[in-house]
């Protein structure tokens, strides 16, 4: 009775545990889902710590050095590399079909029986030892294997080009984050200069008020401009922190890592575009890894089509099974006997599907449609690439013109502000003229910083669209 009760308790515990660990859908649509399984996943997620590297805070990094760090430490490159290696192994598996398979087996058996002969039973013992080989090979399949190998080879090409495309996108991500940080730092420097100008105007207004040359509303207006300049400075500082985190994250480092980069005024930029838009489009068509990946997809579809055609033809195989056997036997009244022999067989098989209800026909139609679809996708991608080159090239021309205009605007605004503040000290200009000149100078400083970084970003956009960033350096150049 106790045993029965104990069994019932144990069975109930097992059923309860199974019910508690069972996966179920959320109970209702208006509440988040939580369960014991969520806690185990949370523990697993907490243990997934990335392999971060330490950024040297004493080193001033160039863009090329930042790109090298990102390519070595960003997990995206690791994932793309492993996927390419996986496809290389898949190609090796497909190529293995060109070779025969050989299997070996060794067997040993001992058997004892009581055999009835005449009027009595005789004990009979037998032992056998077998060593067997099985050689299987496809002699001919009308291109089915070559189709599978061609598809695997195209998949490897696609994975390799995807790996290159990850590098292209990562380089662009690092460059964009780098220029974003330079832009934020430049805007922060401009905001500090604007704050200094606004404070100078405020001090001048207070001095004029003490001398009876200004009114209290003038001073309040100057204080308002100084407060606005300080507000803009705090916004610039916050944007610089965000840009810093974006750059370190692109490198594969922690966002809290301290990093130093070259300032904006030390970045050399060209004065004009090199080459024509037609040349840029031609380079992109030859170099873009995503387009090459799509071309590899066309090759894979062609290989699948050859494989579908081969299904209409027979497949010839050979199977050879040599078997070395050694037998021992003994009866109760007789000594041991022994024999050994080499036997086996060879089989040729011709397998030809005569009727399959239209499966091969539909598979062939499916493969043909896939070829047409992948080809159309390649043409569509080429159109998008050409449009992207045209847009990037046009934006770069606009950026060069805006940089020239921003330099002229900054020069004119600086002279206007200096003249306005000097005239105000002599009582020739009023405070409204000075504050307006100060606002114009502030906008000119911001426009100058943004115009310089806009050129750098436009250059990065064009290099990203043409895939120049992942091409090997010419001989003699670093």
C-alpha positions in Angstrom: 0.0 0.0 0.0 2.9 2.4 0.8 4.5 1.5 -2.4 1.4 2.3 -4.3 1.1 5.7 -2.6 4.7 6.5 -3.3 4.2 5.6 -6.9 1.2 7.9 -7.1 3.2 10.8 -5.6 6.1 10.2 -7.9 3.8 10.1 -11.0 2.1 13.3 -9.9 5.4 15.1 -9.4 6.5 14.1 -12.9 3.2 15.2 -14.4 3.4 18.5 -12.6 7.0 19.1 -13.6 6.1 18.3 -17.2 3.2 20.7 -17.1 5.4 23.5 -15.5 8.1 23.1 -18.2 5.7 22.8 -21.1 5.8 25.5 -23.7 2.5 27.3 -24.2 1.3 30.3 -26.2 0.5 33.6 -24.4 -2.6 33.3 -22.3 -4.1 36.6 -23.6 -3.4 39.3 -26.2 -3.4 42.2 -23.7 -0.5 41.1 -21.4 3.2 40.3 -22.1 4.2 36.6 -21.9 6.4 35.4 -19.1 7.3 31.8 -18.0 10.1 29.8 -16.4 11.6 29.2 -19.8 12.1 32.9 -20.2 14.3 32.9 -17.0 16.6 30.3 -18.5 16.9 32.2 -21.7 17.7 35.3 -19.7 20.5 33.5 -17.9 21.9 32.2 -21.3 21.7 35.7 -22.7 23.6 37.2 -19.7 26.4 34.7 -20.3 26.8 35.7 -24.0 29.5 38.2 -23.6 31.1 39.5 -26.7 34.8 39.3 -27.2 35.6 43.0 -27.0 39.0 44.5 -27.5 40.6 47.4 -25.8 40.9 50.7 -27.7 44.1 52.6 -26.8 42.9 56.0 -25.5 46.4 57.5 -26.0 46.4 56.8 -29.8 45.0 59.2 -32.3 43.4 56.9 -34.9 43.1 57.6 -38.6 40.2 56.4 -40.6 42.3 53.6 -42.2 43.3 52.4 -38.7 39.7 52.4 -37.6 38.7 50.4 -40.6 41.4 47.8 -39.9 40.1 47.5 -36.3 36.5 47.1 -37.4 37.4 44.4 -40.0 39.3 42.5 -37.4 36.9 42.8 -34.5 33.3 43.5 -35.7 31.3 40.2 -35.3 29.6 40.7 -38.7 32.8 39.9 -40.5 33.2 36.7 -38.4 29.6 35.6 -39.2 30.1 36.2 -42.9 33.4 34.4 -42.9 32.0 31.3 -41.2 29.1 31.2 -43.6 31.6 31.2 -46.5 33.5 28.4 -44.9 30.2 26.5 -44.5 29.5 26.8 -48.2 33.1 25.6 -49.0 32.4 22.5 -46.9 29.1 22.1 -48.8 31.0 22.2 -52.1 33.3 19.5 -50.8 30.3 17.3 -50.0 28.9 17.8 -53.5 32.2 16.9 -55.1 32.4 13.7 -53.0 29.6 12.3 -55.3 32.2 12.0 -58.1 34.0 9.3 -56.1 32.9 5.8 -55.0 31.8 5.0 -51.5 33.6 2.1 -49.7 32.3 0.6 -46.6 33.9 -2.2 -44.6 32.4 -4.5 -41.9 33.8 -7.2 -39.8 31.5 -9.9 -38.3 32.1 -12.7 -35.8 29.5 -15.3 -34.9 29.5 -18.3 -32.6 26.5 -20.7 -32.6 25.9 -23.8 -30.5 23.0 -26.2 -31.2 21.8 -29.7 -30.2 21.2 -31.5 -33.4 19.1 -34.7 -33.3 20.5 -37.5 -35.4 19.1 -41.1 -35.3 18.3 -41.8 -31.7 20.3 -39.1 -29.9 21.2 -35.4 -29.8 24.7 -34.2 -30.8 26.1 -30.9 -29.7 27.3 -28.9 -32.7 29.4 -25.7 -32.4 30.2 -23.3 -35.3 32.1 -20.1 -35.6 32.3 -17.7 -38.5 34.5 -14.7 -39.2 33.6 -12.4 -42.1 35.3 -9.3 -43.5 33.1 -7.7 -46.1 33.6 -4.6 -48.3 30.8 -2.7 -50.2 31.9 -0.5 -53.1 29.2 1.6 -54.6 29.7 4.0 -57.5 27.5 5.9 -59.9 28.9 5.4 -63.4 26.7 7.8 -65.3 23.8 10.0 -64.4 23.5 12.4 -67.4 24.7 15.5 -65.5 22.8 15.2 -62.2 26.0 15.2 -60.1 27.6 18.0 -62.2 24.4 20.1 -61.7 24.6 19.7 -57.9 28.3 20.5 -57.9 27.7 23.5 -60.1 25.0 24.7 -57.7 27.3 24.3 -54.7 30.1 26.1 -56.5 27.8 29.0 -57.3 26.6 29.1 -53.7 30.3 29.3 -52.5 30.8 32.2 -54.9 27.7 33.9 -53.6 28.9 33.4 -50.0 32.4 34.8 -50.8 30.8 37.9 -52.5 28.5 38.2 -49.5 31.6 38.2 -47.3 33.1 41.0 -49.4 29.8 42.9 -49.2 29.9 42.8 -45.5 33.3 44.4 -45.6 32.0 47.0 -48.0 29.1 47.9 -45.7 31.3 47.8 -42.6 33.8 50.2 -44.1 31.0 52.5 -45.1 29.5 52.2 -41.6 32.8 53.1 -39.9 33.5 56.0 -42.3 30.0 57.4 -41.8 30.3 57.1 -38.0 33.8 58.7 -38.2 32.5 61.6 -40.2 29.5 61.9 -37.9 31.9 62.2 -35.0 34.0 64.8 -36.8 30.9 66.8 -37.7 29.7 66.6 -34.1 33.1 67.7 -32.8 33.2 70.6 -35.4 29.7 71.7 -34.4 30.7 71.6 -30.7 33.7 73.8 -31.5 31.5 76.2 -33.5 29.0 76.2 -30.6 31.7 77.2 -28.2 32.8 80.0 -30.5 29.2 81.2 -30.9 28.8 81.2 -27.1 31.9 83.3 -26.7 30.6 85.8 -29.2 27.2 85.9 -27.6 28.8 86.5 -24.2 30.9 89.2 -25.7 27.8 90.9 -27.0 26.1 90.5 -23.6 29.1 92.1 -21.9 29.1 95.0 -24.4 25.4 95.5 -23.8 25.8 95.6 -20.1 28.7 98.1 -20.4 26.6 100.3 -22.7 23.8 100.1 -20.1 26.1 101.3 -17.4 27.2 104.2 -19.6 23.6 105.1 -20.4 24.0 104.1 -24.1 21.7 101.1 -24.0 18.4 100.1 -22.5 17.5 97.2 -20.3 15.6 95.4 -23.1 18.9 95.4 -25.1 20.7 93.7 -22.3 17.9 91.1 -21.9 18.0 90.4 -25.6 21.8 89.9 -25.4 21.3 87.6 -22.4 18.7 85.6 -24.3 21.1 85.1 -27.2 23.8 83.9 -24.8 21.4 81.4 -23.2 20.4 80.2 -26.7 24.1 79.7 -27.6 24.7 77.8 -24.4 21.7 75.6 -25.2 23.1 74.9 -28.7 26.4 74.0 -27.1 24.8 71.4 -24.8 23.0 69.9 -27.8 26.2 69.7 -29.7 27.9 67.9 -26.7 25.1 65.4 -26.6 25.3 64.7 -30.3 29.1 64.2 -30.0 28.5 61.6 -27.3 26.1 59.7 -29.5 28.5 59.8 -32.4 31.3 58.5 -30.2 29.2 55.5 -29.2 28.2 54.8 -32.9 31.9 54.8 -33.9 33.0 52.4 -31.1 30.1 50.1 -31.7 31.0 49.9 -35.4 34.5 48.9 -34.4 33.2 46.1 -32.3 34.2 47.8 -29.0 32.2 48.9 -26.0 30.4 52.3 -26.4 32.0 53.5 -23.2 35.5 53.1 -24.7 37.5 56.3 -24.9 38.8 56.9 -28.4 40.7 59.7 -30.1 40.5 60.5 -33.8 42.0 63.0 -36.2 40.3 66.4 -36.0 38.4 67.7 -39.0 40.9 70.4 -39.9 43.6 67.6 -40.4 41.5 65.6 -42.9 42.7 66.1 -46.5 39.9 66.4 -49.0 40.0 66.7 -52.8 39.0 69.9 -54.5 37.1 68.3 -57.3 35.7 65.0 -58.5 38.1 62.6 -60.2 36.6 60.9 -63.3 33.2 61.0 -64.9 29.9 59.4 -63.7 30.1 56.9 -66.6 33.5 55.7 -65.4 32.1 55.3 -61.9 29.2 53.3 -63.2 31.5 51.0 -65.2 33.6 50.4 -62.1 30.6 49.6 -60.0 29.3 47.1 -62.5 32.7 45.3 -62.4 33.2 45.6 -58.7 30.0 45.5 -56.7 29.9 42.3 -54.7 26.1 42.3 -54.4 25.8 42.3 -58.2 28.5 39.5 -58.4 26.5 37.6 -55.8 23.4 37.9 -58.0 25.3 36.7 -61.0 26.4 33.7 -58.9 22.7 33.1 -58.1 22.1 32.9 -61.9 24.8 30.3 -62.2 23.2 28.3 -59.4 19.8 28.5 -61.1 21.4 27.2 -64.3 23.0 24.3 -62.5 19.6 23.5 -60.9 18.1 23.5 -64.4 20.7 21.0 -65.6 19.9 18.8 -62.6 16.2 19.0 -63.5 17.0 17.9 -67.1 19.1 15.0 -65.9 16.1 13.6 -64.0 14.6 12.5 -67.4 17.4 10.1 -68.1 18.5 6.8 -66.4 21.2 6.4 -63.8 23.7 3.6 -64.0 25.3 2.4 -60.8 27.7 -0.5 -59.9 27.8 -2.2 -56.5 30.6 -4.6 -55.7 30.6 -6.7 -52.4 33.7 -8.9 -51.9 33.5 -11.0 -48.7 36.3 -13.0 -47.1 34.8 -15.7 -44.8 36.4 -18.2 -42.4 34.2 -21.0 -40.9 34.9 -23.3 -38.0 32.6 -26.2 -36.9 32.8 -29.1 -34.4 30.3 -31.8 -33.6 30.3 -33.6 -30.2 32.0 -36.8 -31.5 34.1 -35.2 -34.3 37.1 -32.9 -34.4 37.1 -29.2 -35.5 36.6 -28.5 -39.2 37.6 -25.4 -41.0 37.1 -23.8 -44.4 37.9 -20.3 -45.8 36.7 -18.7 -49.0 36.4 -15.4 -50.9 33.0 -14.8 -52.3 30.8 -11.8 -53.0 29.0 -10.3 -56.0 28.9 -7.4 -58.4 25.6 -5.7 -59.4 24.9 -3.2 -62.1 21.8 -1.1 -61.6 20.0 0.9 -64.2 17.4 3.1 -62.6 15.0 5.0 -65.0 11.9 6.7 -63.8 9.3 6.1 -66.5 6.3 7.9 -65.0 6.1 10.1 -61.9 2.8 11.9 -62.3 4.4 15.1 -63.7 6.9 15.7 -60.9 9.9 16.0 -63.2 8.0 18.3 -65.6 7.0 20.7 -62.8 10.5 20.6 -61.3 11.9 21.5 -64.7 9.4 24.4 -65.1 10.3 25.5 -61.6 14.0 25.6 -62.4 13.4 27.5 -65.7 11.3 30.1 -63.8 14.0 30.4 -61.2 16.6 31.2 -64.0 14.4 33.9 -65.4 13.6 35.3 -62.0 17.2 35.5 -60.9 18.2 37.1 -64.2 15.5 39.7 -63.8 16.7 40.4 -60.3 20.2 40.9 -61.5 19.0 43.5 -64.1 16.9 45.3 -61.5 19.9 45.4 -59.1 22.1 46.8 -61.9 19.5 49.5 -62.5 19.5 50.4 -58.8 23.4 50.5 -58.8 23.4 52.9 -61.8 20.9 55.1 -60.1 22.8 55.0 -56.8 26.0 56.0 -58.6 24.2 58.9 -60.3 22.7 60.1 -57.0 26.1 59.8 -55.1 27.9 61.6 -58.0 25.4 64.4 -58.0 25.4 64.8 -54.3 29.2 65.0 -54.4 29.1 67.8 -57.0 26.6 69.6 -54.8 28.8 69.1 -51.7 31.8 70.7 -53.4 29.7 73.7 -54.5 28.2 74.1 -51.0 31.6 73.9 -49.4 32.8 76.8 -51.5 29.6 78.8 -50.7 30.0 78.0 -47.0 33.6 79.3 -47.0 32.5 82.5 -48.6 29.5 82.8 -46.2 31.8 82.3 -43.2 34.3 84.9 -44.4 31.5 87.4 -45.0 29.7 86.7 -41.7 32.9 87.0 -39.7 33.7 90.4 -41.3 30.1 91.5 -40.8 30.1 90.6 -37.1 33.5 92.3 -36.5 32.2 95.5 -38.1 28.9 95.3 -36.3 30.4 94.9 -32.8 33.0 97.6 -33.5 30.3 100.0 -34.7 28.2 99.2 -31.7 31.0 100.2 -29.4 31.1 103.6 -31.2 27.3 103.9 -30.9 26.8 103.8 -34.7 24.9 100.4 -34.7 22.2 99.3 -32.4 22.1 95.9 -30.5 19.6 94.3 -32.9 22.2 94.7 -35.7 24.8 93.1 -33.6 22.7 90.2 -32.5 21.6 89.6 -36.0 25.2 89.6 -37.2 26.1 87.2 -34.4 23.2 84.8 -35.4 24.4 85.0 -39.0 28.0 84.2 -38.0 26.7 81.2 -35.9 24.8 79.8 -38.8 27.8 80.4 -41.0 30.0 78.4 -38.6 27.6 75.5 -38.5 27.2 75.6 -42.3 31.0 75.5 -42.8 31.4 72.5 -40.6 28.5 70.7 -42.2 29.7 71.5 -45.7 33.2 70.1 -45.0 31.8 66.9 -43.5 29.2 66.7 -46.2 32.0 66.5 -48.8 33.6 63.6 -46.8 30.3 61.8 -46.5 29.6 62.3 -50.2 33.0 60.8 -51.1 32.3 57.9 -48.8 28.9 57.4 -50.5 30.4 57.3 -53.9 33.2 54.9 -52.8 30.5 52.7 -51.2 28.4 52.7 -54.4 31.4 51.9 -56.6 32.9 49.4 -54.1 36.3 51.1 -54.5 36.9 50.6 -50.8 37.3 46.8 -51.0 39.5 46.7 -54.1 43.2 45.8 -53.7 45.6 48.8 -53.7 47.5 49.4 -56.9 51.1 48.2 -57.0 53.4 50.7 -55.2 50.6 52.2 -53.1 49.8 51.3 -49.5 
